[in-house]
Amino acid sequence: MAMTGQRHRGDRPWLVHAPFAVILLLLAAAVVRAVQYHWREGAVLVGVALFVAGVLRAVLPEERAGLLAIRGKAVDILTYGALCAAVLYISLTIVGGPFDASS
């Protein structure tokens, strides 16, 4: 009889970090777009990464959330959602200035 919390030889403990790796890949894509002077697309990708982080935090159990779990589940989901909304709002509504691509 196996005790809860013990690891078996066939377990893959590194898989717990896969959700965070997905977020890091999205953020890397955001940085690439921003460096290529497509800052708005980069900012939208940051918002998408926050949205995906919130969804993953909502659907994954605590022991599989890895580094996406910072506080309690509800606090994490609300924080990721609020930051996503703020970043998307700012990136989609700023006009003019040195980064304006419409001219």
Residue pairs with C-beta under 8 A, 6 or more apart in sequence:
2 8
7 13
15 64
16 63
16 64
16 65
16 66
17 66
17 67
18 66
19 53
19 56
19 60
19 64
19 65
19 66
19 67
19 68
20 66
20 67
20 68
22 52
22 56
23 49
23 52
23 53
23 56
23 68
26 45
26 48
26 49
26 52
27 45
27 46
27 49
29 45
30 42
30 43
30 45
30 46
30 49
31 42
32 42
33 39
33 41
33 42
33 45
34 41
34 42
34 43
35 42
38 101
39 99
40 91
40 92
40 94
40 99
40 101
43 87
43 88
43 90
43 91
44 88
44 91
44 92
46 87
46 91
47 84
47 85
47 87
47 88
47 91
48 84
50 80
50 81
50 83
50 84
50 87
51 80
51 81
51 84
53 68
53 80
54 76
54 77
54 80
54 81
54 84
56 65
56 68
57 65
57 68
57 69
57 73
57 76
57 77
57 80
58 73
58 77
60 68
62 69
62 73
68 76
69 76
70 76
70 79
71 79
95 102
